[in-house]
Amino acid sequence: MIDELFRDHRAERIKAPGAIDAAVLIPLVERNGEDHILFELRNPRIDQGGEVCFPGGRVESGETTQETVIRETMEELEIGREQIRVIAPLYRMTGPGGSEISAFLGRIEDYKDSWSADEVSKTFLVPLRELLDMEPLISGGRYEMHLNDGFPYDMIQNGKNYRWHKIRKNYYFYKTKPEIVWGMTAELLYHFLEELKGSVSGKES
């Protein structure tokens, strides 16, 4: 019976308590014949207000991650579906609280500098060539285990002296002219730019 029950089972991710899935779009916008990346500055009244981010948000029930980035981008930038072209999925990463973030590369056509004031304070464009030439500040850190009071140390080897793994992490900072880009947005930007640099240099060699 167990064999039959699990015969067509697909691997599922076990989420951390309270973790959500989210998806963001790294949006390309062409201005004066040159590609730019669009950034949002979050409304100070919402979570992580005042930070720079890409369009995106929580994956709703029954929704694919690509459907999420399209819906969220439409809502946050107040644009139509026909203006958004998703080019490719890029990365999946663990975000704050154990959430899984899916990032897509996309292009926004005929963008008129619109945004929803409920979520966004402003948008700004940075030429892709400037970002490719920019050296980010990279600072290292690590996550450490903090356990609740009453944790049953007596049930694990070495008790309070157990050697918990510490997760290393780099934090990236881009000093663009309008705003400092950091956090998850900068991390995604860094990996995209490095991949783009590698692809360009590979074609030139």
Backbone torsions as a table, in degrees:
resi	resn	phi	psi	omega
1	MET	NA	-42.7	179.2
2	ILE	-63.1	-39.6	179.3
3	ASP	-58.2	-45.3	-178.5
4	GLU	-68.0	-39.8	-176.8
5	LEU	-61.4	-37.2	-174.8
6	PHE	-106.2	8.5	-174.9
7	ARG	-57.9	-43.8	-177.2
8	ASP	-104.3	20.2	-176.4
9	HIS	-73.1	138.0	177.1
10	ARG	-105.1	149.1	-179.4
11	ALA	-60.5	135.1	179.2
12	GLU	-121.1	145.5	178.1
13	ARG	-82.0	133.6	174.4
14	ILE	-88.4	115.6	-175.3
15	LYS	-85.7	150.4	171.0
16	ALA	-68.1	150.9	179.7
17	PRO	-55.3	126.8	178.0
18	GLY	82.7	-2.3	-178.5
19	ALA	-72.5	145.7	177.5
20	ILE	-121.5	159.0	171.5
21	ASP	-95.9	142.3	179.7
22	ALA	-141.7	164.8	179.5
23	ALA	-144.7	143.0	-179.9
24	VAL	-131.9	158.8	178.7
25	LEU	-114.9	129.3	169.0
26	ILE	-90.6	102.9	-168.5
27	PRO	-96.2	127.2	173.1
28	LEU	-92.2	135.2	176.2
29	VAL	-131.5	129.0	179.3
30	GLU	-90.8	127.8	174.7
31	ARG	-133.1	127.9	179.3
32	ASN	53.6	39.3	177.1
33	GLY	76.1	11.6	-176.8
34	GLU	-128.4	138.6	178.9
35	ASP	-75.6	136.1	174.3
36	HIS	-125.1	158.2	169.4
37	ILE	-104.5	134.1	179.9
38	LEU	-91.8	134.7	175.0
39	PHE	-123.3	153.4	173.6
40	GLU	-112.3	148.6	168.0
41	LEU	-107.2	119.9	-173.3
42	ARG	-67.9	142.6	175.4
43	ASN	-57.9	132.1	-177.0
44	PRO	-63.0	-13.6	-178.2
45	ARG	-85.9	-7.5	-178.7
46	ILE	-106.5	174.1	179.1
47	ASP	-55.8	139.2	-178.6
48	GLN	55.3	35.5	179.4
49	GLY	-59.5	145.2	179.7
50	GLY	85.3	-4.5	179.2
51	GLU	-92.4	155.9	176.0
52	VAL	-85.1	138.8	-178.7
53	CYS	-149.5	172.3	168.9
54	PHE	-96.6	158.1	174.2
55	PRO	-59.7	139.9	179.5
56	GLY	157.9	-179.0	-179.5
57	GLY	172.7	-162.7	-174.6
58	ARG	-67.3	139.1	174.1
59	VAL	-80.0	119.8	-179.5
60	GLU	-81.3	161.1	-179.0
61	SER	-58.8	132.4	178.7
62	GLY	78.9	8.8	-175.6
63	GLU	-110.4	140.0	173.2
64	THR	-81.6	162.2	179.9
65	THR	-64.2	-33.9	178.1
66	GLN	-68.6	-39.0	175.7
67	GLU	-62.9	-34.1	178.7
68	THR	-63.7	-48.7	-176.9
69	VAL	-65.1	-33.9	178.1
70	ILE	-67.0	-49.3	-179.0
71	ARG	-61.4	-48.1	-177.3
72	GLU	-65.8	-39.3	179.3
73	THR	-65.4	-41.0	176.3
74	MET	-59.7	-45.2	-176.4
75	GLU	-69.0	-45.9	-173.1
76	GLU	-74.6	-32.3	-178.3
77	LEU	-102.2	-3.2	179.8
78	GLU	53.1	54.6	178.5
79	ILE	-125.6	168.3	-179.1
80	GLY	-89.3	160.2	179.3
81	ARG	-58.0	-35.7	-176.6
82	GLU	-68.1	-13.3	-179.7
83	GLN	-87.4	-8.1	-174.7
84	ILE	-109.0	126.6	173.8
85	ARG	-124.5	112.5	177.3
86	VAL	-79.1	121.6	-177.1
87	ILE	-84.6	-47.4	-175.7
88	ALA	-170.1	152.2	167.0
89	PRO	-71.8	142.1	-177.7
90	LEU	-110.3	-62.0	-170.7
91	TYR	-143.1	158.5	168.0
92	ARG	-127.8	130.3	-176.8
93	MET	-141.5	158.5	176.4
94	THR	-84.5	124.2	-178.9
95	GLY	-101.3	-170.0	-179.7
96	PRO	-57.4	138.2	177.5
97	GLY	74.8	11.1	179.6
98	GLY	85.4	7.8	178.0
99	SER	-69.6	156.8	176.5
100	GLU	-105.5	124.6	-178.1
101	ILE	-107.4	124.6	175.2
102	SER	-104.0	129.1	-178.4
103	ALA	-113.5	136.6	178.5
104	PHE	-121.7	151.0	170.5
105	LEU	-97.3	135.2	-178.8
106	GLY	-148.2	171.9	177.8
107	ARG	-128.0	137.0	178.3
108	ILE	-110.9	123.5	-177.6
109	GLU	-97.2	145.7	172.3
110	ASP	53.1	46.4	-178.9
111	TYR	-80.3	129.3	-174.7
112	LYS	-110.1	27.8	177.0
113	ASP	61.0	41.8	177.9
114	SER	-100.2	155.9	174.4
115	TRP	-162.7	160.5	177.4
116	SER	-86.8	117.7	-177.9
117	ALA	-66.5	-17.7	178.0
118	ASP	-65.9	-31.0	-175.7
119	GLU	-117.6	-24.5	-170.4
120	VAL	-125.8	134.1	175.0
121	SER	-83.7	-36.5	177.3
122	LYS	-168.2	166.6	169.6
123	THR	-120.7	156.7	174.5
124	PHE	-148.6	153.2	-178.2
125	LEU	-112.6	137.5	175.7
126	VAL	-122.7	126.9	179.5
127	PRO	-56.3	136.4	-179.1
128	LEU	-60.3	-37.4	-179.6
129	ARG	-62.8	-35.7	178.5
130	GLU	-66.7	-41.6	179.5
131	LEU	-66.3	-37.6	178.9
132	LEU	-65.9	-31.1	-179.9
133	ASP	-85.9	-12.8	-173.9
134	MET	-82.5	135.4	175.1
135	GLU	-95.6	115.3	-179.0
136	PRO	-74.3	153.9	168.0
137	LEU	-80.4	128.4	179.9
138	ILE	-118.9	123.2	-179.5
139	SER	-126.1	132.1	-176.7
140	GLY	-88.4	157.6	176.1
141	GLY	-159.4	-175.8	176.8
142	ARG	-156.4	148.7	174.3
143	TYR	-86.1	137.4	176.9
144	GLU	-123.9	153.8	-177.4
145	MET	-77.4	127.5	172.9
146	HIS	-122.4	115.8	-172.4
147	LEU	-99.6	151.4	-179.9
148	ASN	-70.6	156.1	172.1
149	ASP	-58.5	140.8	179.5
150	GLY	85.8	8.9	178.0
151	PHE	-60.5	133.9	-174.8
152	PRO	-78.0	74.1	-179.7
153	TYR	-59.8	-27.7	-177.3
154	ASP	-68.8	-10.6	-177.6
155	MET	-99.9	3.2	179.5
156	ILE	-124.9	156.1	180.0
157	GLN	-61.8	134.4	177.2
158	ASN	69.5	4.4	174.0
159	GLY	51.7	-128.2	-177.8
160	LYS	-67.8	-12.4	179.2
161	ASN	-94.0	9.8	178.7
162	TYR	-59.6	137.3	-177.0
163	ARG	-90.4	95.0	179.7
164	TRP	-74.9	144.4	175.8
165	HIS	-70.2	143.7	176.0
166	LYS	-114.1	126.0	-175.0
167	ILE	-88.6	120.3	178.4
168	ARG	-80.0	146.7	-178.9
169	LYS	-150.7	140.0	173.1
170	ASN	-99.5	142.5	175.6
171	TYR	-114.1	133.5	-173.5
172	TYR	-113.5	143.8	-179.6
173	PHE	-135.7	124.7	175.5
174	TYR	-113.9	121.3	-179.0
175	LYS	-91.9	77.9	176.2
176	THR	-75.5	163.5	-176.7
177	LYS	-61.9	-42.3	-179.4
178	PRO	-77.0	-43.9	-171.6
179	GLU	-149.5	160.6	171.9
180	ILE	-86.7	127.9	177.8
181	VAL	-100.5	123.9	180.0
182	TRP	-147.4	-174.4	177.5
183	GLY	72.3	-151.6	-177.4
184	MET	-60.0	-37.2	179.3
185	THR	-60.7	-46.2	179.5
186	ALA	-67.2	-34.8	179.1
187	GLU	-65.3	-44.6	176.8
188	LEU	-64.4	-42.3	179.1
189	LEU	-60.6	-44.1	-179.6
190	TYR	-57.8	-49.1	-176.8
191	HIS	-67.6	-35.6	176.4
192	PHE	-64.6	-46.9	-178.8
193	LEU	-64.3	-40.7	179.4
194	GLU	-65.3	-38.6	178.0
195	GLU	-66.9	-38.5	178.8
196	LEU	-66.2	-42.5	177.3
197	LYS	-60.4	-42.6	179.6
198	GLY	-63.9	-39.0	179.8
199	SER	-68.2	-40.2	-179.6
200	VAL	-67.6	-46.0	-179.4
201	SER	-66.0	-32.3	178.1
202	GLY	-66.2	-35.4	179.3
203	LYS	-73.9	-31.2	-177.3
204	GLU	-77.6	-25.5	-176.9
205	SER	-78.9	NA	NA
